[in-house]
Amino acid sequence: MPTAAARRARITPLSDRSARIERTFDAPRARVWRAFTEPALVAQWWGRGNPLTVERFDLRKGGHWRFVEHSDHGDHGFEGRFAEVDPMNRLAQTFEWDGQPGHVMLDHMTFEDEGTGTRLIAISTAMSAEDLAGMLESGMEQGMNDSYAALDRVLIAMESGIAPPTSDAPATVRPASAVPTVEVKAGTGTAMHVLVSPAQGDTEFALRRFIMQKGGGMPLHTNLVEHQQYVLRGKARITIGSTVHEVAPDHTLFIPAGVPHSYDVTEAPFEFICVVPDRPDKVTLVDAC
């Protein structure tokens, strides 16, 4: 196992505005990806091990993230937008410190699978040479290594199943009618409402409501995350794998990640609650032939 010194992040200048950062972790890529993309885990290591409030974490292209670190020297806010989310492979985001508004960094991170370990390669690009020099002189390297050392501890805790949850998320209450309607492009006559998500404080799951109209449904497809569902009203014929189910109110469903499934409404409107882990998801249509 590498020593603590050997695992320190290596920062190599690439130009007067960019630098390459490399660090290895003694954990599989899937676990490292989770630690970077699940707010409850991010809160345990990102702020050098200090208490961290995850105010926003909308993990999608264009999504907003914002963290507040609580240290002996006061509170420090950081935020940005996600520019790319390629599950298990790449994560790109902007980075801005409240103490220097308008000085934005762009970080491109690649997660390389090395069997039982993971190599993280990040390219950080500043708006100017002065900005990069200022970041390096401000203690960026030490702060990063303090955070990665805290991440090492979180990864070990995850392996043993004792990673601690965060308790900093605020309580929120709002009427479901205030939630915007999102038309599901892959479906027909299907609308989604994200009732609770990281934007409302939950750091583990997303609570969604789907409403499918007459003649509506979803074609055979797979998802990257599992689904837990509870039917509120209406009826539908739902195929999960090779089995067809006639589903009615008060029925519950569990659909594992990667299992093909489809929905055909037989009594409209068909409405159900769907709970999914707060992780990147992707709908992939499946050829039914």
Sequence and secondary structure as in RCSB ss.txt:
>XXXX:A:sequence
MPTAAARRARITPLSDRSARIERTFDAPRARVWRAFTEPALVAQWWGRGNPLTVERFDLRKGGHWRFVEHSDHGD
HGFEGRFAEVDPMNRLAQTFEWDGQPGHVMLDHMTFEDEGTGTRLIAISTAMSAEDLAGMLESGMEQGMNDSYAA
LDRVLIAMESGIAPPTSDAPATVRPASAVPTVEVKAGTGTAMHVLVSPAQGDTEFALRRFIMQKGGGMPLHTNLV
EHQQYVLRGKARITIGSTVHEVAPDHTLFIPAGVPHSYDVTEAPFEFICVVPDRPDKVTLVDAC
>XXXX:A:secstr
   TTTTS EEEE SSSEEEEEEEESS HHHHHHHHH HHHHTTTTTTTS EEEEEE  STT EEEEEEEETTEE
EEEEEEEEEEETTTEEEEEEEETTSTT  EEEEEEEEEETTEEEEEEEEE SSHHHHHHHHHTTHHHHHHHHHHH
HHHHHHHHHHT              GGGS  EE TTSEEEEEEEEE GGGT SSEEEEEEEEEEEEEEEEEE SS
 EEEEEEEEEEEEEETTEEEEE TT EEEE TT  EEEEEEEEEEEEEEEEESS    EE    
